[in-house]
C-alpha cells in the first residue's frame, strides 16, 4: 500500500475535496474562515502539502455542508473505479507479453 501524500488514491481524494469546495461555491479564503484556519492552510491541504486525517476531513465536510458519509461513499466509489482501471491495464499489459 502506497503511503505517500502523492499517491494516486490521495490525489483523487484531494480532487474530490477541492471539487466539494467549488460545488459549495466557496473560495479557499471563505472555507478557511469557516474552519478557523488560514487560506494558506486550505491551499496546502488541497495541494497535498499537508496531509489530512479523518477527523479533519470530517471538519472540512461540515464546513462545506457535505455529509461526511456521502463524501466517503463517493470517494470509495471513485477509488474502486480506479482500481478496476488499474486491473484492466495490468491484464492488457500481461496479454501484450
Order of alpha helices (4+ residues) and beta strands (2+ residues): alpha-alpha-alpha-alpha-alpha
